[in-house]
Structures are given as structure tokens and as C-alpha cells.
């Protein structure tokens, strides 16, 4: 009985520590976006040049920076709440894993924009990351065979499932390409960051 109580307490402490780390990371990330936008506004939108213009080789260096830039505070505000919520939930599995997931999503989303966005367009913003985190949380539980994450994915789908309309080319001026490839990047990230097992080894049991 004593051992069981000690184990439960340690587990609870670990969960709280993970939650604090996740909250600090995501708040810092979103705070950085607001700092960048404040600088952008103060410099006459000078940072908008870090957006991605498609099919120009010199624009490939902007694939990552573009995910941190926005076209005005209204644009940033639209991404802030879902990024806080989905980012926090994704970061609960560890900050290192979250950073790997986020980088995968940003690169896949940015490259998708670079490849198929309309010529002459300039795309920036964290919405690709938002769609990617949504996709990641949706499938992570099935990849890791973790029941609690499957349930979490269901809750995420219930509250944010309507964003899937954003992958369709229905709104002019909205980068459905970034949304679609962000979603794809999130699914890829779930597989890429899953615990590896030896070739031929049995799948881990559900837990």
C-alpha cells in the first residue's frame, strides 16, 4: 500500500511538472509571435518580407520564419487561442517532442505553400502549425496506441473539427495550401516522433 501511494504521488508530480513546462513553452512561443508582430507594425510591415513567395529558390530560407510572421494583429489573434490550446495539449508529451513535431509541421506546410501557392502570393502565419497540431493530436493516440490520447483526440475533434473546412480552396486570400500541408505535416509528425521498435517486434499493447 505504501509503495502504491508513493508511485501515485510521483506520477502526479510528474504530470504537474509536464503541464507547467508545456504552458511555459507555449506561452513563450505565442508571446514571441506578438513581439514579432509589434515590431512588424512599428517598422511599416518590414517583416512581411519573411513570408513565402512560391517557386522562388531564394524564398526557401523563409519557410521557417514565415510561420512566426503575421499580416496584422487581427491575423495573429485568429491563430493565438487555437495555438495556445492545441500547442499546450501537444507539449504535454514533452517539450523536445513538441519542438520536433512543430518543426516537421512548419517545414511541410511551408514547402507545400512554396510548391503550389499562386504565383505572386506572399504567405505567412501560424495557421499551418495550428492545422498540423490538430492533425497530430487527432492521430497520435492511434499511432502510440495510447487510449488517453485517443480520447483527447476525440475531444479536440469535437471542439476544433470545423477547421477542416480550411483545407478547401473556398476563401480567397486564405492559404488553404498551408492549412492542407500543415495537416499532412501533423500526421507525419505523429509517426515520425512515435516510439520506435525493433524490426519484426510485436506492436506495443494499448495502454
N, C-alpha and C positions, 0 to 999 in steps of 0.2 A: 504493500500500500504506500509506504514511504517513497519507494522508487517511482511509482506511478505519479504521485503528486509532484515530485521533483521534475520529472520529464515533462509533464504538462506545463509547469511553470516556465521551464526553459523554452519550450515551444512557443508559449505566449509572448515571452520576452523577445524571441527572435522575430516573431510576426510584427510586433510593435516597432522593432528596430528597422525592419524592412519597409514598413509603412512610412516611417519618418524619413528614411533615405530616399524613398520613391517621391515623397512630397517635396523634399528639398530639391531634388534633381529637376522635377517637372516645373516647379515654381521658378527655379533659376533659368531653365530653358525658355519659358514663356516670358519671363522678365527681360531676357536678352532680346527677344523679338520686339518688345515695346521700346527698349533702348534704341535698337536699330531704326525703328520707325520714327522715333523722336528726332534722331539725327537726320534721317531722310527728309523729314519735314523742315527741319532747321536749315538744311543745305539746298533747298529748292528741288527736292526729289533726286538728288545726285546718286543715291544708292539704287535707284530703279535700273541703272545700267547693269546691275548684277543679275537681272532676270535672264532667262534663257531665250535666245533667238534661234529658231530651228535651223538645222543643217549647215551651220557655220562652224568650222573646226575650232576657231578661236573662242567659241561660246561654250565649249565643253568644260572649261575651267569654272564656269558659273553654275554647273549642275548642282553642286552642294550649297554654295552661297544663296542661290535663288530661293531655297527652302526657308531662309531666315529673313527674307525681304517681303514687304507688302506694299500695295498701292493705296495707301491711306489708312487711317485709323479704323474706318468702317470695315475695310477688308480684314484687318488684323483682328478686330473684335469678333467677327464671324467665326474665326478659327480658334479664338482663345479658349472658350469654355469647353468645346469638344476635345481640344488638345490637352487641357488640364485633366479632364475626366479620363479619357482613353489613355493618355500618357501615364497617369498615376496607376491605373489598373495594369498596364503593361509592365511598368517598372517594379511592381511588387515581386516579380520573379528575380530581381537583381538588377543593379544599375549597369553592370557590364553587359548583361544580355540585352537590356533595353537599348544601350548605345549601339550594339551590333544590329539589332532589329531596325532602329531608326536610320542608321547609315544605309542599310540594304534598301529600305523603302525609298529614301531620298534619292539614291543613285538610280534605282529602277524607274521611279517616277520622272526624274529629270531627264533620263535618257529617252524615255517614251515621248516626252514633250519635244525633245530635240529632234527625234526621228519623224514625228507625224503631225506636229502642230502646224497651223497655217503659216505660210511664208510671210515674213514681215511682222509677226506677232512677238510679243515680249511677255513671258510667263514667269511669275514669281508667287510665293506664298506657301504657307504650311498646310494647305488643304490636301496636297498629295500625301503628306505624312499622316494627317487625320484619317484619310481613307485607308491608308496602309495599316495603321494601328487597329482600325475597325476590323479589317480582314484578318490581321494577326490574331486578335482576341477571339475572333469567330472560330478559327480552326485550330488554335493552339492546343486546346484540350483534347481534340481527337488525335493530333499528332503525338502528344506526350502521354496519351491515354490516362488523363487525369480528370476524374469525374467533377471535381470542384471547378475546374477551368471550363469544362463543357457547360456547366450550369451558368458560369459567369458569361460565357459567350452568348448563351440564350438571353440573358438579361441585357447585354449590350445590343443584341439584335432587336430586342423589343423596344428599346429606347432610341436607338440610332439607325435602325434598319432603313428608314426612309431616305437616308443619304445616298443609298444605292442608285436613286434616280440621277444622281450627279455624274454617273459614269456614261450617261447618254448624251448625245450631242443635241440638247434641246434648248440651251440658253446661250445666246451669242455673248461673247465676252467672258464666258466661264470656261476654264480649261478642263474639259471632260477628259482630255488626254492625260493630264496629270492625275486626275482622280482615278481613272481606269488603271493606269500603270502603278499608281500608288497602292491600289487594292491588290494588284498582282504581286507587287513587291512585298506586301504584308504576308500574303500566303507563302511566298517563297521563304521569307524570313522565319516563319514558323517551322518549316522543315530544316532550314539551314542551322538554326540555333537549337534544334532538338537534341537531346542526349543521344550520342552515337552508341551503337552496339556492334559487337564483332560480327563479321560476315557469317551468315548461317545461324546465328543465335536466335533463339525464340523471342518474339515480341514481348516487351515487358507487360506484366499484368496491369489491369486497371487499378488505379489507386486514388 
